Amino acid sequence: MISDLTTEERAHVRAAAQFLRARCGGWREVAKALRFSTDTVKKRATPTLALRIARLAGVGVDDVLEGRFPAPGTCPHCGHTTP
């Protein structure tokens, strides 16, 4: 599959989606908030998904693509970040 994202960026988008899954209570809730199908959110990492994750999280899309969201060491349940 050809993608506009690098392998590393795709991994960061998937990590951000996983974080939102834990924060929102499941894939279904995240998919609804992002206006994507559940399968798309679970299995794909696209530029559009990265943008929608950034909007939902209130961060820049670069933060999602570069792995700054969620910050390393952030608890997906409470949001606490360890230094």
N, C-alpha and C positions, 0 to 999 in steps of 0.2 A: 504494500500500500504506500502511495506517495503522500507525503504530508508537508505542510508549510512549516512545521515545527521540527526542531532537532529532537533526537532521542532524549536528551537531557530535559528539554522543555516539556516533552510529553510526560516524562516521569514526574515533573513538578506539578503539571496540571492534574495528573491522577492522584498525587498526594494531597493536593488541595481539595479535590472532590471527596477523597476518603475522609479528610478532616471534617468537611461539611456534613458528610453522612453521619459521623459520630455526633456532631453538634445538633443536627436537625432531627435525629431519631430514625434515619433510614434512607435508603436510596429513593424510595417513592416520594418522600417529602422534598428531597433535594431536587429531583427531576421536575417536580411540580413548580418549585420556586424558580428554577432555571428555564422552565418551559421547553424541556427536552424530554424525550422518552427515557424511561428508566434504563433500558439497555444501552442507549447512547452515553448516558452519564457514567455508567459502570464500565463500559468497554472502550470508549473512544477518548481521544485527547485532541481536540481541534482548536484552532484559533478562536472560533466563535464560543466554544465552551469555556476557554480561558477568560474571554471577555465577560461572559455572563457570571462566572465564578467571582471575578474581580468586582463586578457591580454589586453582587449579592453580599460580598464580604466587606465592601466599602474600602477596597484597596486598589492600587493601580494594577493594570494588567501586567506590567513589568514585574511587579512583586510576585505574581502568580507564576509567570514564565521563568523567573530566575530563582524560585524556591524560597523567597522571603515570606511568603504566606503559605501556610502558617509558619511562624518563626520556628526555627529548630528548637526542640525541647518544649513546645507548647502542648499542654494537655488538651485533648480533643473534647473532654467532658466539661472542664471548668474554665478553660482558657488561660490558666496560669502558665507563665513561661519561666522556666528555670534558667539561670544565667549560665 
